[in-house]
Amino acid sequence: MQPLPTTKPIVLVTGAGGQLGQCLQTLVSQTPHLPYGFVFLSSSQLNLTCPEQVEAVIQQLKPYAVINCAAYTQVDNAENEPEAAYFTNATGVAYLARECAHCNALLLHISTDFVFDGCQNTPYSEDHPANPKGMYARSKFEGEHLALRFNPHTLIIRTSWLYSPYGKNFVKTMLRLGLERSELRVVYDQTGSPTYAPDLAIALVHILGFREQIQEGQIYHYANSGIASWYDLAVETLSLAGIACAVVPIQTHEYPTPAQRPHYSVLDTQKIRSHFNLFIPYWRHSLQSCIAHL
Ligand SMILES: NC(=O)c1ccc[n+]([C@@H]2O[C@H](COP(=O)([O-])OP(=O)(O)OC[C@H]3O[C@@H](n4cnc5c(N)ncnc54)[C@H](OP(=O)(O)O)[C@@H]3O)[C@@H](O)[C@H]2O)c1
């Protein structure tokens, strides 16, 4: 583990090697004078499925807050190995939440738009009934329940369609394939809100400061403003990057995947914007920032 930082309240970030974890690390390294000491632990340093390790780390750090970016995120593989998805996304989250409760730590737990079945055609609010399809989505929904049940000081932050300069994501895949191929076929009948993980990282750090003013045990939705299909996102990505590759719109049935995905998973972000006085950037503007960065 890294040396313990100063006397500031400690914020532990799990899954620090993932794309959101890395975005938080970049944000913290570029933001002097944050009133917290951050500890970033990757899966090899803190494995959520190991209760002894979770207990030892949390008891040693006694964090003010934990931002749980750790997750089993291979949506299609989860269909073949549901136990692995559940172990990290549900059981592991319960271990983490239980230890957070012991030391009164705020748990910011990241969840997903995939908890919805996609049958709606207006943005999903937090109190809309979930109906997850597929093993990944079910494991994440179960993780929400367990986080709230084992630690009263939990906020669930659901987000959607994350991309960033780090790790594997749709935007980076389009940039790579766009250079390799003359044509890409991309589904246009799934609609959501692409979300730039560095924007979410800023929001998460912002929310930490509201602990004393907010009611805990709540669910919030965070996604960039506006909506898009995967086709729209691909076209915009290639256009911003100046890559001359044709993008052909196709339907979901033309690109079958093991896991079912919601046709519509736009999240209503009114609650998080008003409770935390947050400005959320428009997805095309954030995509511009990402492409400029890459
Ligand atoms: N990506 C999306 O489009 C999307 C959309 C909506 C919601 N979300 C949610 O947003 C959060 C962050 O996603 P992300 O895109 O940053 O995911 P990511 O890049 O896949 O990162 C997840 C991290 O979790 C780690 N991890 C996996 N199993 C673990 C375990 N048992 N214990 C500790 N760490 C473990 C992984 O480490 P290894 O690589 O070493 O296994 C990886 O570093 C997740 O909760 C995800 O469900 C993501």
The ligand as a Gaussian input file, in Angstrom:
#p B3LYP/6-31G(d) Opt

LIG

0 1
 N      -17.507000       1.162000     -18.746000
 C      -18.783000       1.510000     -18.902000
 O      -19.258000       1.771000     -20.013000
 C      -19.668000       1.636000     -17.697000
 C      -21.010000       2.028000     -17.883000
 C      -21.830000       2.163000     -16.763000
 C      -21.308000       1.882000     -15.503000
 N      -20.023000       1.484000     -15.356000
 C      -19.519000       1.199000     -14.008000
 O      -18.517000       2.164000     -13.732000
 C      -17.537000       1.606000     -12.852000
 C      -16.156000       1.850000     -13.429000
 O      -16.093000       1.241000     -14.712000
 P      -14.773000       1.258000     -15.578000
 O      -15.187000       1.470000     -16.975000
 O      -13.748000       2.157000     -14.966000
 O      -14.307000      -0.256000     -15.426000
 P      -12.915000      -0.922000     -15.749000
 O      -12.079000      -0.046000     -16.588000
 O      -13.210000      -2.313000     -16.214000
 O      -12.231000      -0.999000     -14.311000
 C      -12.702000      -1.855000     -13.327000
 C      -11.546000      -2.113000     -12.391000
 O      -12.007000      -3.009000     -11.370000
 C      -10.972000      -3.917000     -11.097000
 N      -11.490000      -5.133000     -10.510000
 C      -12.123000      -6.171000     -11.128000
 N      -12.429000      -7.114000     -10.223000
 C      -11.981000      -6.666000      -9.020000
 C      -11.994000      -7.181000      -7.711000
 N      -12.520000      -8.383000      -7.441000
 N      -11.445000      -6.455000      -6.717000
 C      -10.896000      -5.253000      -6.974000
 N      -10.838000      -4.703000      -8.198000
 C      -11.390000      -5.409000      -9.202000
 C      -10.307000      -4.175000     -12.442000
 O       -9.007000      -4.628000     -12.220000
 P       -8.338000      -5.698000     -13.231000
 O       -8.331000      -5.025000     -14.560000
 O       -7.007000      -5.933000     -12.625000
 O       -9.247000      -6.894000     -13.184000
 C      -10.341000      -2.798000     -13.075000
 O       -9.180000      -2.080000     -12.778000
 C      -17.930000       0.150000     -12.681000
 O      -18.670000       0.000000     -11.502000
 C      -18.829000      -0.131000     -13.854000
 O      -19.751000      -1.171000     -13.583000
 C      -19.189000       1.362000     -16.419000

